Amino acid sequence: MKASTLNKLLRPLYRRIRLALRRGVLTGSNASAKMQTVQVQITSDLTLEMEHFEPYGFTSNPHNGAEPIVGNIEGKSHPVTLLIADRRFRVQSLKKGEVAIHDDQGQIIHFKQDGHIQVIANTQLTITAPLTRIEGDLDVTGEVVDRVDIDGQSMNDMRDIFNDHTHTGDSGGSTSVPNNTMGN
């Protein structure tokens, strides 16, 4: 068989393989659907709407301009987005073996190689659980506030109350403040 004949026979197969995975540019998304849908511009004159398959337990709503990889299930009839990357917001400071979950605001959960887990939140970190247990020491550089939604007593307020408190003595007068105070 001649090479030109073989090339002619293989051309449709080569085209199908080439179209199996493609790269595009995200132009829109709908994160409220049960399976997120996205619009992806494949070429300058071809934009397709398709499902975005995400790993179980992880979800995101990427910005337009991100770069999806599109796969075609059953040939050309059912395109889906397999993953979406966005080089504009990627964490670039990871060491080999490290993992980070991040967003476009610089908020990060960073699993570091030295065993530390670093959490960076821009305004507040909220943990909702019936019980939060910390096994180990707790170092706090800021103020600790108890019952923040009720009366908001800070540890510093409690120290001041303890250090300045007196008791009624046996003869009706007040005792002096404690000999041992809580440090500030």
C-alpha positions as CSV (number, residue, x, y, z in Angstrom):
1,M,0.0,0.0,0.0
2,K,1.3,3.4,-0.9
3,A,2.0,6.0,1.8
4,S,-0.5,8.5,0.2
5,T,-3.2,5.9,0.3
6,L,-2.5,5.0,3.9
7,N,-2.5,8.7,4.9
8,K,-5.8,9.2,3.1
9,L,-7.3,6.2,5.1
10,L,-5.9,7.4,8.4
11,R,-6.9,11.1,8.0
12,P,-10.4,10.7,9.6
13,L,-8.9,8.7,12.5
14,Y,-6.3,11.3,13.0
15,R,-8.9,14.1,13.0
16,R,-11.1,12.2,15.6
17,I,-8.0,11.7,17.9
18,R,-7.1,15.4,17.5
19,L,-10.7,16.4,18.5
20,A,-10.9,14.0,21.5
21,L,-9.3,16.6,23.8
22,R,-9.2,20.4,23.1
23,R,-8.3,23.5,25.0
24,G,-10.6,26.5,25.2
25,V,-11.4,29.8,26.9
26,L,-14.2,30.0,29.5
27,T,-16.8,32.6,28.5
28,G,-19.6,31.8,31.0
29,S,-20.8,29.5,33.7
30,N,-23.9,28.4,35.6
31,A,-22.9,27.1,39.0
32,S,-26.5,26.8,40.3
33,A,-27.3,23.7,38.2
34,K,-27.0,20.2,39.7
35,M,-24.1,19.7,37.2
36,Q,-22.4,23.0,36.6
37,T,-22.6,24.1,33.0
38,V,-20.0,26.3,31.2
39,Q,-19.7,28.1,27.9
40,V,-16.3,27.5,26.3
41,Q,-14.9,29.2,23.2
42,I,-13.1,26.5,21.3
43,T,-12.2,28.6,18.2
44,S,-12.8,32.2,17.2
45,D,-16.1,31.1,15.6
46,L,-17.2,28.2,17.9
47,T,-18.5,28.5,21.4
48,L,-20.2,25.5,23.1
49,E,-22.2,25.0,26.2
50,M,-21.4,21.8,28.1
51,E,-21.3,20.2,31.6
52,H,-18.3,20.7,33.8
53,F,-17.3,17.5,35.6
54,E,-15.7,18.3,39.0
55,P,-14.0,15.8,41.4
56,Y,-16.3,14.6,44.2
57,G,-16.1,17.0,47.2
58,F,-14.6,19.9,45.3
59,T,-16.3,22.6,43.4
60,S,-15.6,26.1,42.1
61,N,-17.1,28.8,39.9
62,P,-14.2,30.0,37.8
63,H,-13.8,33.4,36.2
64,N,-14.3,34.0,32.5
65,G,-11.0,33.8,30.8
66,A,-10.0,30.6,32.6
67,E,-8.7,27.7,30.4
68,P,-10.7,24.5,30.3
69,I,-9.8,21.2,28.8
70,V,-12.7,19.8,26.8
71,G,-13.2,16.1,26.1
72,N,-15.6,14.6,23.7
73,I,-17.6,11.7,25.0
74,E,-18.9,9.4,22.2
75,G,-16.9,11.2,19.6
76,K,-18.1,14.7,18.7
77,S,-21.7,14.4,20.1
78,H,-21.2,15.1,23.8
79,P,-18.4,17.6,24.7
80,V,-17.7,18.0,28.5
81,T,-15.2,20.1,30.4
82,L,-12.8,17.9,32.3
83,L,-10.9,20.5,34.3
84,I,-10.5,24.3,34.3
85,A,-7.2,26.0,35.2
86,D,-6.6,29.7,35.7
87,R,-3.0,30.8,35.5
88,R,-3.9,34.3,36.7
89,F,-4.6,33.1,40.2
90,R,-2.4,30.0,40.6
91,V,-0.3,29.6,43.7
92,Q,3.2,29.5,42.5
93,S,5.2,29.1,45.8
94,L,4.5,25.4,46.4
95,K,7.4,23.1,47.2
96,K,7.5,19.5,45.8
97,G,4.7,17.5,47.4
98,E,2.7,20.5,48.7
99,V,-1.0,21.0,48.1
100,A,-3.1,24.2,48.2
101,I,-6.7,25.1,47.9
102,H,-7.1,28.7,46.9
103,D,-9.3,31.4,45.3
104,D,-8.8,34.6,43.4
105,Q,-8.7,36.7,46.6
106,G,-5.5,35.2,47.9
107,Q,-7.3,33.0,50.5
108,I,-5.4,29.7,50.9
109,I,-5.4,26.4,52.7
110,H,-1.8,25.3,52.3
111,F,-0.6,21.8,53.3
112,K,3.1,22.4,53.7
113,Q,6.0,20.0,53.3
114,D,7.1,20.6,56.9
115,G,3.8,19.4,58.4
116,H,2.2,22.8,58.9
117,I,-1.2,23.6,57.5
118,Q,-1.5,27.4,56.8
119,V,-4.9,29.0,56.5
120,I,-5.1,32.5,55.1
121,A,-8.5,34.1,55.3
122,N,-9.1,37.8,54.3
123,T,-11.6,38.7,56.9
124,Q,-12.8,35.8,59.1
125,L,-12.4,32.0,59.5
126,T,-15.7,30.5,60.8
127,I,-15.8,26.9,62.1
128,T,-19.4,25.6,62.6
129,A,-19.5,22.4,64.7
130,P,-21.2,21.3,67.9
131,L,-17.8,20.9,69.5
132,T,-14.3,22.1,68.4
133,R,-11.5,20.2,70.0
134,I,-7.9,21.2,69.8
135,E,-5.4,18.5,70.9
136,G,-2.2,20.4,71.6
137,D,-1.1,23.9,72.6
138,L,-2.8,27.0,71.3
139,D,-0.8,30.1,70.6
140,V,-2.8,33.3,70.0
141,T,-1.3,36.6,68.9
142,G,-4.6,38.5,69.0
143,E,-7.4,38.9,71.6
144,V,-9.5,35.9,72.6
145,V,-13.2,36.8,73.1
146,D,-15.7,34.5,74.9
147,R,-19.4,34.5,74.1
148,V,-18.9,36.9,71.3
149,D,-22.6,36.8,70.3
150,I,-23.8,37.5,73.9
151,D,-21.7,39.8,76.0
152,G,-18.3,39.6,74.3
153,Q,-15.9,39.3,77.2
154,S,-12.3,39.2,76.1
155,M,-9.6,37.4,78.0
156,N,-8.0,40.7,78.8
157,D,-11.3,42.0,80.3
158,M,-11.5,38.8,82.4
159,R,-7.9,39.3,83.6
160,D,-8.7,42.9,84.6
161,I,-11.8,41.8,86.5
162,F,-9.8,39.1,88.3
163,N,-6.8,41.2,89.1
164,D,-8.9,44.1,90.5
165,H,-11.5,42.0,92.4
166,T,-11.9,42.0,96.2
167,H,-14.1,40.1,98.6
168,T,-16.2,41.1,101.6
169,G,-14.1,40.3,104.7
170,D,-15.3,38.8,108.0
171,S,-15.7,42.2,109.5
172,G,-17.7,43.6,106.6
173,G,-14.8,45.5,104.9
174,S,-13.2,44.5,101.6
175,T,-10.2,42.4,101.2
176,S,-7.3,43.6,99.1
177,V,-6.8,42.5,95.5
178,P,-5.3,39.1,94.9
179,N,-1.7,38.5,95.7
180,N,-1.2,36.6,92.5
181,T,-2.6,38.3,89.4
182,M,-3.1,37.0,85.9
183,G,-0.5,38.5,83.6
184,N,-1.5,40.8,80.8
